[in-house]
Amino acid sequence: MNFDVVVAGGSVAGLLCAREIASGGFSVLVIEEDYEIGTPEHCGGLVSMAGLEELGVIPFRKTFVHMIESAEITAPNGNSFTINSKKQKVVEINRRELDKQIAFQAQKNGAVIKVKTSFQEITDTGIRTNEEKIDCKIFVDARGVSSLVHKDRTGILLSAQYEIYADWIKKGKVEVLFDQEKYPGFFAWIIPSNDGKGKVGVAGRGINIAGTLDKILEEKGNYSTIRKIFAPIWIKGPIAKFVEGKTVIVGDAAGQAKPTTAGGIFTSGMGGVYAGHAIVKFLKTNNRLDLEQYQKKWTDRFGEEFAKQLFARKILERVDNKTINNLFESITPGIIKEISETDDFDFHTSSIIKLLGVKGSIKTVQTLIGGELKKLLS
Ligand SMILES: Cc1cc2nc3c(=O)[nH]c(=O)nc-3n(C[C@H](O)[C@H](O)[C@H](O)COP(=O)(O)OP(=O)(O)OC[C@H]3O[C@@H](n4cnc5c(N)ncnc54)[C@H](O)[C@@H]3O)c2cc1C
C-alpha cells in the first residue's frame, strides 16, 4: 500500500490534518487504533463557537449539545463567583459526533480512514501497522497524549471524568472547584449536558483520582453513574520540535492542549489544520522550509498565550488554599463584569491576570509569586 501521507490517530487533530491534505489533492490514510471514530470519548466537550468556525466545523444538530451561559468558580472555603459567559459563546458539543463529523469532511475531500488499525513503527519507506507495511512520504503522529508518555512523563496528570445523572446538575452552568489539598495543581469540574445530566471530572498531582471524584460526588448529593473514563492530560505546553525528519507531530501529541485546563479541541485542532497546509505545500515544492512553516504558524498564533498559561500554571502549583481563599475575597463585581463582557475563552490569560488582582491588592500572591507575575504581565 502506498499513500502520500499516513496519519496515526483518528481524532480531532489527525482528522483535520487529513481533511486539509486531501483537499490539497494528495492521498492520505488515517489509521485509528480504536474500533470507532469518536469512541471512547475522553473530553468534556467545551469549545467556543469561534474556535469551531476557525476549525471549519459548523456543528451538525447531533454534534451541538447546548450553550454554556455561566461559569461558577469556587474557592476551597466554599466562596464562589460566577462569570456570565454568554458573550464568549461557549458550547458543549458531543465529542463522539464532532469527531465523526470531521471524519466525514475528511472522507468527502478524499481521505481514507481505517479503524482498528494501529501504528507500530516507522520503517525506511513509511510505517508498519498491526496489519501491514505502508509506504508514505510523510507520517503524521496524531496519537494524542499517548505519544508523549514515552517521551516525557513529567507533564502528565491523570484525570477521571464520569458521566452522571443527577438532579443538582443545571443546564448551561459549568462549575470549577479549586482545592489545593484535594486536587493539587488542577481542579474539579462539572460540565452539564442538560438539566439533570452531565460530566464531573477531576485531575491533580499525586492523588487517587477515582477516590477523589467519588468523594466530590458523595458531597454533592444523589447521582447515578452512566460512564467512567480515566485519561492522561498534558499540561506542559508545546514540545520542542513539531517536525522531525519525515514525521510531523500534531495536536495533543505535540503538546498543543492548553496548559491551564488541558482543553485542546481548538488549539490541537488548529495544529492539525496548520500541519495539513504545510504538508500540502511541502509535497508540491519538496522544500523542507515549507514543512517547518507549520511550527511557526502555530507558535505565532498560540505561543505567547501558551507561555502565559504556563506561568499561570506555575502559580497554581505554588499557592495554598489560604492564598486562593484570600484571592477570591478580593475579586470585585467590576472584575467579574469586565471578564464577562470582554474576555475570550480561547485566550483566557487576560481573565487570569484580572482574577489575580494585578490591578488590585493581592499582596500575598504578589509576594509569593512576584517574579512570575511580572512575566505573566509582560
Ligand atoms: C477528561 C478530559 C476532558 C477534556 N475536556 C475538554 C474540553 O472540555 N474541551 C477541550 O477543548 N478539550 C478537552 N479535553 C482535551 C481534548 O480531549 C484533547 O485536547 C483533544 O482530544 C486532542 O485531540 P488529538 O486529536 O490531538 O488527540 P486525541 O483526541 O487524544 O486522539 C488521539 C487518537 O489517536 C489514537 N491512537 C493512539 N495511539 C494510536 C496508534 N498507535 N495507532 C493509531 N491510533 C492511535 C487514539 O485512539 C485517539 O483516537 C479533555 C481531555 C480529557 C482527558
The ligand as a Gaussian input file, in Angstrom:
#p B3LYP/6-31G(d) Opt

LIG

0 1
 C      -11.236000      14.221000      30.841000
 C      -10.901000      15.171000      29.719000
 C      -11.748000      16.251000      29.462000
 C      -11.433000      17.150000      28.442000
 N      -12.288000      18.191000      28.201000
 C      -12.036000      19.053000      27.199000
 C      -12.938000      20.119000      26.909000
 O      -13.978000      20.290000      27.558000
 N      -12.610000      20.963000      25.883000
 C      -11.467000      20.815000      25.143000
 O      -11.213000      21.632000      24.246000
 N      -10.620000      19.795000      25.375000
 C      -10.878000      18.915000      26.378000
 N      -10.023000      17.871000      26.606000
 C       -8.838000      17.719000      25.748000
 C       -9.206000      17.167000      24.366000
 O       -9.917000      15.972000      24.520000
 C       -7.924000      16.947000      23.568000
 O       -7.151000      18.129000      23.579000
 C       -8.206000      16.573000      22.107000
 O       -8.989000      15.412000      22.031000
 C       -6.888000      16.355000      21.390000
 O       -7.103000      15.816000      20.149000
 P       -5.967000      14.968000      19.418000
 O       -6.538000      14.613000      18.095000
 O       -4.685000      15.691000      19.471000
 O       -5.754000      13.667000      20.313000
 P       -6.772000      12.613000      20.897000
 O       -8.148000      13.135000      20.919000
 O       -6.186000      12.136000      22.169000
 O       -6.737000      11.439000      19.826000
 C       -5.651000      10.588000      19.641000
 C       -6.152000       9.414000      18.821000
 O       -5.052000       8.577000      18.478000
 C       -5.440000       7.232000      18.596000
 N       -4.233000       6.432000      18.756000
 C       -3.404000       6.365000      19.833000
 N       -2.392000       5.531000      19.584000
 C       -2.556000       5.073000      18.314000
 C       -1.833000       4.177000      17.472000
 N       -0.703000       3.577000      17.897000
 N       -2.312000       3.933000      16.230000
 C       -3.452000       4.521000      15.786000
 N       -4.179000       5.369000      16.536000
 C       -3.734000       5.641000      17.785000
 C       -6.342000       7.237000      19.822000
 O       -7.174000       6.105000      19.867000
 C       -7.127000       8.538000      19.611000
 O       -8.288000       8.353000      18.837000
 C      -10.273000      16.964000      27.639000
 C       -9.431000      15.878000      27.888000
 C       -9.741000      14.983000      28.908000
 C       -8.841000      13.803000      29.152000

